[in-house]
Amino acid sequence: MSEHPNDPSQDPDTHRMLRVRRGDQEAFTELVDRWKHPVIGFIHRTLPDPDEAEDLAQATFVQLWRTAGRYQPTARFSTFLFTIARNLCLNEIRRRVRHPADSLDEPRADDDDHPLRQIEDPRQPPAGDEAGRAELYRLVDEALALLPEKQRTALVLCREGELSYEEIAAVLGTSVQATKSLIHRARLTLRQRLRPYLATGHWDPGTDGTDGPPTAA
C-alpha cells in the first residue's frame, strides 16, 4: 500500500463521480458495478449479516446518488464512498443499541469492552483441504468481528478497499500515524488470537492468544 497521498485528479472514479454530480446515470452505474462488492464486503465485516450487508450497501449507493450534488473532489472517490458506508454502519449499530428487541439474534453494538459478536456461518464447508481453508476463513472473520471498531475498519479498508493510509485516515477522522498504529495492532491481535488454532486446531474466541488482556483500540 502506498504511503504517499493520492491525487484525486488522477483518480478515474473521482472523474466518474464528477459526472454523477452533473446527473450522469451511466457514470453512476459504472461506480456501482466497480464498488458494490468491496462495499458489501466491508459492511459484512462490520455487521456480519449477509442480508444486512446487501441492504446497507444499497443504502450507501442511494445516499451516494442523493449527495452527488454536494460532492467535492478533495480526496479520492473511495474515501468519500467508504465514509458513507461506515457512517451507515455506525448508525445501524446505534439503532440496535436503542432498540435491542428489534435484533435479539443480531450482533450487539461494538466497543472496547463489548466487542461485536460474529453470527455463525450457516454454510457447510466443503470436504478436504477446502474445508480447512473455509474453516480458517470463518475464524478470521470471527476474529475480525472481535476487534474494536476502528481497528477492524482500518484493517478491512486496507484489505478489502485497498485504500491508502491517507484515505483510511480520512474515513476514520484520524492521523496517518494513528491509522498505521490501528492496522498494526489489529494484525497483531489477529495473529495472537489465531495462533492457538493454527497450533492445535482448537478455536477459543474468549482468548487473544496472550497471557494478558485483549488488545484495546
Secondary structure, 3 states (H helix, E strand, C coil): CCCCCCCHHHCHHHHHHHHHHCCCHHHHHHHHHHHHHHHHHHHHHHCCCHHHHHHHHHHHHHHHHHCHHHCCCCCCHHHHHHHHHHHHHHHHHHHHHHCHHHHCCCCCCCCCCCCCCCCCCCCCCCCCHHHHHHHHHHHHHHHHHCCCHHHHHHHHHHHCCCCCHHHHHHHHCCCHHHHHHHHHHHHHHHHHHHHHHHHHCCCCCCCCCCCCCCCCC
